């Protein structure tokens, strides 16, 4: 049986900061891996619109 991982892209609302700590701690502890997901964390560029970035992903 082949298990495929679901890819999840999370667009942060700004540069990584303390508010994002639980996201990165969960990654380091392997919680996303246990749930079978392959996560990508994308930092938002300053002064950029989110909509064009989301369309490109």
MODELLER restraints for C-alpha pairs under 7 A, 6 or more apart:
rsr = mdl.restraints
at = mdl.atoms
rsr.add(forms.Gaussian(group=physical.xy_distance, feature=features.Distance(at['CA:5:A'], at['CA:36:A']), mean=5.04, stdev=0.5))
rsr.add(forms.Gaussian(group=physical.xy_distance, feature=features.Distance(at['CA:5:A'], at['CA:37:A']), mean=4.95, stdev=0.5))
rsr.add(forms.Gaussian(group=physical.xy_distance, feature=features.Distance(at['CA:5:A'], at['CA:38:A']), mean=5.93, stdev=0.5))
rsr.add(forms.Gaussian(group=physical.xy_distance, feature=features.Distance(at['CA:6:A'], at['CA:36:A']), mean=6.57, stdev=0.5))
rsr.add(forms.Gaussian(group=physical.xy_distance, feature=features.Distance(at['CA:6:A'], at['CA:37:A']), mean=4.72, stdev=0.5))
rsr.add(forms.Gaussian(group=physical.xy_distance, feature=features.Distance(at['CA:6:A'], at['CA:38:A']), mean=5.91, stdev=0.5))
rsr.add(forms.Gaussian(group=physical.xy_distance, feature=features.Distance(at['CA:7:A'], at['CA:37:A']), mean=5.79, stdev=0.5))
rsr.add(forms.Gaussian(group=physical.xy_distance, feature=features.Distance(at['CA:7:A'], at['CA:38:A']), mean=4.65, stdev=0.5))
rsr.add(forms.Gaussian(group=physical.xy_distance, feature=features.Distance(at['CA:7:A'], at['CA:39:A']), mean=5.74, stdev=0.5))
rsr.add(forms.Gaussian(group=physical.xy_distance, feature=features.Distance(at['CA:8:A'], at['CA:37:A']), mean=6.77, stdev=0.5))
rsr.add(forms.Gaussian(group=physical.xy_distance, feature=features.Distance(at['CA:8:A'], at['CA:38:A']), mean=6.13, stdev=0.5))
rsr.add(forms.Gaussian(group=physical.xy_distance, feature=features.Distance(at['CA:8:A'], at['CA:39:A']), mean=4.75, stdev=0.5))
rsr.add(forms.Gaussian(group=physical.xy_distance, feature=features.Distance(at['CA:8:A'], at['CA:40:A']), mean=6.25, stdev=0.5))
rsr.add(forms.Gaussian(group=physical.xy_distance, feature=features.Distance(at['CA:9:A'], at['CA:39:A']), mean=5.79, stdev=0.5))
rsr.add(forms.Gaussian(group=physical.xy_distance, feature=features.Distance(at['CA:9:A'], at['CA:40:A']), mean=4.74, stdev=0.5))
rsr.add(forms.Gaussian(group=physical.xy_distance, feature=features.Distance(at['CA:9:A'], at['CA:41:A']), mean=6.00, stdev=0.5))
rsr.add(forms.Gaussian(group=physical.xy_distance, feature=features.Distance(at['CA:10:A'], at['CA:40:A']), mean=6.18, stdev=0.5))
rsr.add(forms.Gaussian(group=physical.xy_distance, feature=features.Distance(at['CA:10:A'], at['CA:41:A']), mean=4.95, stdev=0.5))
rsr.add(forms.Gaussian(group=physical.xy_distance, feature=features.Distance(at['CA:10:A'], at['CA:42:A']), mean=6.06, stdev=0.5))
rsr.add(forms.Gaussian(group=physical.xy_distance, feature=features.Distance(at['CA:11:A'], at['CA:41:A']), mean=6.11, stdev=0.5))
rsr.add(forms.Gaussian(group=physical.xy_distance, feature=features.Distance(at['CA:11:A'], at['CA:42:A']), mean=4.79, stdev=0.5))
rsr.add(forms.Gaussian(group=physical.xy_distance, feature=features.Distance(at['CA:11:A'], at['CA:43:A']), mean=6.05, stdev=0.5))
rsr.add(forms.Gaussian(group=physical.xy_distance, feature=features.Distance(at['CA:11:A'], at['CA:44:A']), mean=6.58, stdev=0.5))
rsr.add(forms.Gaussian(group=physical.xy_distance, feature=features.Distance(at['CA:12:A'], at['CA:41:A']), mean=6.93, stdev=0.5))
rsr.add(forms.Gaussian(group=physical.xy_distance, feature=features.Distance(at['CA:12:A'], at['CA:42:A']), mean=5.99, stdev=0.5))
rsr.add(forms.Gaussian(group=physical.xy_distance, feature=features.Distance(at['CA:12:A'], at['CA:43:A']), mean=5.04, stdev=0.5))
rsr.add(forms.Gaussian(group=physical.xy_distance, feature=features.Distance(at['CA:12:A'], at['CA:44:A']), mean=5.80, stdev=0.5))
rsr.add(forms.Gaussian(group=physical.xy_distance, feature=features.Distance(at['CA:13:A'], at['CA:44:A']), mean=5.91, stdev=0.5))
rsr.add(forms.Gaussian(group=physical.xy_distance, feature=features.Distance(at['CA:14:A'], at['CA:43:A']), mean=6.03, stdev=0.5))
rsr.add(forms.Gaussian(group=physical.xy_distance, feature=features.Distance(at['CA:14:A'], at['CA:44:A']), mean=4.99, stdev=0.5))
rsr.add(forms.Gaussian(group=physical.xy_distance, feature=features.Distance(at['CA:15:A'], at['CA:43:A']), mean=5.37, stdev=0.5))
rsr.add(forms.Gaussian(group=physical.xy_distance, feature=features.Distance(at['CA:15:A'], at['CA:44:A']), mean=6.26, stdev=0.5))
rsr.add(forms.Gaussian(group=physical.xy_distance, feature=features.Distance(at['CA:16:A'], at['CA:43:A']), mean=6.75, stdev=0.5))
rsr.add(forms.Gaussian(group=physical.xy_distance, feature=features.Distance(at['CA:26:A'], at['CA:32:A']), mean=6.86, stdev=0.5))
